[in-house]
Amino acid sequence: MKFSKITKSLVAGCALAGASLSANAGVVATSYLDVQSFGIVAYYDEALTQQVAPQDLATFITITGGLRSASSSTGFNGVGLPDSPVFADDATSFDLAENTADGVFDCTGPSCGILGVSNNSLVGNYAGALAVHNDSLANGYGYGMADSIVSGNALADPTSQASGLTYAAASVGSNNNVASGNSDIADALTTALEITVQNVSELYLGFVASYSLIVDASQSIGSGQVSNATTSAILSVGLGTDSSNGTGGALGFNFGGGYVDIGPTLLSRNLVNEGDDFSGSDTGVFVTTGTSDSGFFRVGTGDYQVDIKQESTARVSLVSAPGTLAIAGLGLLGLAAARRRKS
């Protein structure tokens, strides 16, 4: 084969590699967890037949201290918002103005200006979050984005409900890009439970939530590209004995075979725990209206620690496949050789 034909083959390989690298590509990960209501259900009896009225439950529970925060962080090729927690003025209050923690909204990357997302714009907006996810995949957008907010206090006022949004999304549409988003909500509350109702020594408490959820990692890439994406959403509640003042209450939990004494350990229960990536056959989770519960804790008079956590994470990357880079490199060498031969 003549050298000119070899050069032409190399140039063709370079062109094909360039075509695969420049094709409309997209790698997207979204975690959208919108908890519309989070509350407490309580019963007087182990059989769960005599429910405690919310206004009566309020007389048993006193929040003695704690913190509430909403945090966000983003990244796009090493640039973005570092972890930035915002704290509620008073986590123990039943006043919305005082117990709300509104996290920082941030979007970093070249496509942020066309997404139409702003602070709290996705609260109660499942369709909007899904549209951003699908549009990003179709158009190869580039960004890392996050938002978070929590308000209401079901422990301070069991007649009401708490709500919270964590949203994290990341998207890349061209090679050698990395994007990420993370948002979380944290409640760490100390509560004193005083059971003074006649003939009652214990209560049975459960935590319930209704929510909308998107957890999905998707890709549409060329043959000469390597992608990675992970995303997750978690909502959990933990209850444990607080013995710091020597008045820790006894704690039990029903795992399905009757109540078991827990002791001083903080027992955490997941109400939502979903993830997605490109391994296996997982195709994401899409829930327009979902409900879940923690199961039931057995509690008595004394002090307890309550930890409520909600978190969304998303991370994506897109790079050239090593073989494609080698072909492109050979093509460039061929072009250089051809030019030297002509000269």
Solvent accessible surface area in square Angstrom, and as a share of the most:
residue,aa,sasa,rsa
1,M,171,0.76
2,K,146,0.62
3,F,77,0.32
4,S,58,0.37
5,K,113,0.48
6,I,72,0.37
7,T,11,0.07
8,K,141,0.60
9,S,66,0.42
10,L,52,0.26
11,V,52,0.30
12,A,51,0.39
13,G,19,0.18
14,C,29,0.17
15,A,64,0.50
16,L,131,0.65
17,A,6,0.05
18,G,32,0.31
19,A,60,0.47
20,S,24,0.15
21,L,44,0.22
22,S,90,0.58
23,A,48,0.38
24,N,110,0.57
25,A,2,0.02
26,G,0,0.00
27,V,0,0.00
28,V,0,0.00
29,A,0,0.00
30,T,2,0.01
31,S,0,0.00
32,Y,0,0.00
33,L,0,0.00
34,D,5,0.02
35,V,4,0.02
36,Q,82,0.36
37,S,30,0.19
38,F,12,0.05
39,G,0,0.00
40,I,20,0.10
41,V,34,0.20
42,A,2,0.01
43,Y,38,0.14
44,Y,57,0.22
45,D,27,0.14
46,E,96,0.43
47,A,76,0.59
48,L,58,0.29
49,T,101,0.59
50,Q,106,0.47
51,Q,103,0.46
52,V,3,0.02
53,A,33,0.25
54,P,59,0.37
55,Q,114,0.51
56,D,60,0.31
57,L,3,0.02
58,A,38,0.30
59,T,103,0.60
60,F,5,0.02
61,I,17,0.09
62,T,79,0.46
63,I,21,0.10
64,T,85,0.49
65,G,23,0.22
66,G,36,0.35
67,L,119,0.59
68,R,8,0.03
69,S,14,0.09
70,A,0,0.00
71,S,5,0.03
72,S,0,0.00
73,S,23,0.15
74,T,13,0.08
75,G,14,0.13
76,F,25,0.10
77,N,78,0.40
78,G,84,0.80
79,V,104,0.60
80,G,36,0.35
81,L,37,0.18
82,P,99,0.62
83,D,94,0.49
84,S,25,0.16
85,P,66,0.41
86,V,50,0.29
87,F,111,0.46
88,A,14,0.11
89,D,124,0.64
90,D,53,0.27
91,A,5,0.04
92,T,40,0.23
93,S,16,0.10
94,F,151,0.63
95,D,65,0.34
96,L,111,0.55
97,A,85,0.66
98,E,72,0.32
99,N,0,0.00
100,T,42,0.24
101,A,0,0.00
102,D,52,0.27
103,G,3,0.03
104,V,60,0.34
105,F,47,0.19
106,D,33,0.17
107,C,30,0.18
108,T,23,0.13
109,G,26,0.25
110,P,109,0.69
111,S,13,0.08
112,C,32,0.19
113,G,81,0.78
114,I,116,0.59
115,L,21,0.11
116,G,75,0.72
117,V,21,0.12
118,S,61,0.39
119,N,73,0.37
120,N,41,0.21
121,S,44,0.28
122,L,9,0.04
123,V,73,0.42
124,G,59,0.57
125,N,56,0.29
126,Y,36,0.14
127,A,73,0.57
128,G,18,0.18
129,A,0,0.00
130,L,47,0.24
131,A,49,0.38
132,V,16,0.09
133,H,4,0.02
134,N,75,0.38
135,D,69,0.36
136,S,0,0.00
137,L,45,0.23
138,A,65,0.50
139,N,80,0.41
140,G,18,0.17
141,Y,42,0.16
142,G,6,0.06
143,Y,0,0.00
144,G,0,0.00
145,M,1,0.00
146,A,0,0.00
147,D,5,0.02
148,S,0,0.00
149,I,32,0.16
150,V,9,0.05
151,S,25,0.16
152,G,6,0.06
153,N,5,0.03
154,A,6,0.04
155,L,10,0.05
156,A,29,0.22
157,D,39,0.20
158,P,6,0.04
159,T,79,0.46
160,S,40,0.26
161,Q,96,0.43
162,A,9,0.07
163,S,41,0.26
164,G,5,0.05
165,L,1,0.00
166,T,0,0.00
167,Y,1,0.01
168,A,0,0.00
169,A,0,0.00
170,A,0,0.00
171,S,0,0.00
172,V,0,0.00
173,G,20,0.19
174,S,61,0.39
175,N,27,0.14
176,N,108,0.55
177,N,21,0.11
178,V,51,0.29
179,A,1,0.01
180,S,29,0.19
181,G,4,0.04
182,N,36,0.19
183,S,0,0.00
184,D,37,0.19
185,I,7,0.04
186,A,35,0.27
187,D,7,0.04
188,A,45,0.35
189,L,2,0.01
190,T,33,0.19
191,T,7,0.04
192,A,17,0.13
193,L,7,0.03
194,E,100,0.45
195,I,19,0.10
196,T,111,0.65
197,V,57,0.33
198,Q,148,0.66
199,N,147,0.75
200,V,32,0.18
201,S,87,0.56
202,E,66,0.30
203,L,0,0.00
204,Y,12,0.05
205,L,10,0.05
206,G,2,0.02
207,F,2,0.01
208,V,54,0.31
209,A,5,0.04
210,S,27,0.18
211,Y,24,0.09
212,S,6,0.04
213,L,3,0.01
214,I,0,0.00
215,V,0,0.00
216,D,8,0.04
217,A,11,0.08
218,S,24,0.16
219,Q,77,0.34
220,S,58,0.37
221,I,58,0.30
222,G,18,0.17
223,S,113,0.73
224,G,4,0.03
225,Q,12,0.05
226,V,72,0.41
227,S,23,0.15
228,N,83,0.42
229,A,0,0.00
230,T,63,0.37
231,T,5,0.03
232,S,34,0.22
233,A,0,0.00
234,I,61,0.31
235,L,4,0.02
236,S,11,0.07
237,V,0,0.00
238,G,3,0.03
239,L,5,0.03
240,G,2,0.02
241,T,28,0.16
242,D,22,0.11
243,S,70,0.45
244,S,93,0.60
245,N,118,0.60
246,G,66,0.64
247,T,76,0.44
248,G,33,0.31
249,G,3,0.03
250,A,81,0.63
251,L,5,0.03
252,G,0,0.00
253,F,1,0.00
254,N,54,0.28
255,F,113,0.47
256,G,70,0.68
257,G,84,0.81
258,G,28,0.27
259,Y,33,0.13
260,V,80,0.46
261,D,109,0.56
262,I,34,0.17
263,G,34,0.32
264,P,111,0.70
265,T,86,0.50
266,L,74,0.37
267,L,32,0.16
268,S,66,0.42
269,R,80,0.29
270,N,84,0.43
271,L,13,0.06
272,V,6,0.04
273,N,90,0.46
274,E,64,0.29
275,G,34,0.33
276,D,8,0.04
277,D,48,0.25
278,F,66,0.28
279,S,74,0.47
280,G,83,0.80
281,S,105,0.68
282,D,74,0.38
283,T,112,0.65
284,G,17,0.16
285,V,32,0.19
286,F,92,0.38
287,V,38,0.22
288,T,89,0.51
289,T,112,0.65
290,G,10,0.10
291,T,107,0.62
292,S,27,0.17
293,D,84,0.43
294,S,3,0.02
295,G,19,0.18
296,F,43,0.18
297,F,0,0.00
298,R,47,0.17
299,V,3,0.02
300,G,10,0.09
301,T,86,0.50
302,G,11,0.11
303,D,20,0.10
304,Y,4,0.01
305,Q,47,0.21
306,V,3,0.02
307,D,27,0.14
308,I,21,0.11
309,K,113,0.48
310,Q,8,0.04
311,E,64,0.29
312,S,0,0.00
313,T,40,0.23
314,A,3,0.03
315,R,127,0.46
316,V,1,0.01
317,S,24,0.15
318,L,0,0.00
319,V,62,0.36
320,S,12,0.07
321,A,18,0.14
322,P,105,0.66
323,G,45,0.44
324,T,15,0.09
325,L,97,0.48
326,A,59,0.46
327,I,85,0.43
328,A,21,0.16
329,G,28,0.27
330,L,92,0.46
331,G,0,0.00
332,L,111,0.55
333,L,117,0.58
334,G,3,0.03
335,L,59,0.29
336,A,37,0.29
337,A,20,0.16
338,A,22,0.17
339,R,173,0.63
340,R,163,0.60
341,R,175,0.64
342,K,182,0.77
343,S,126,0.81
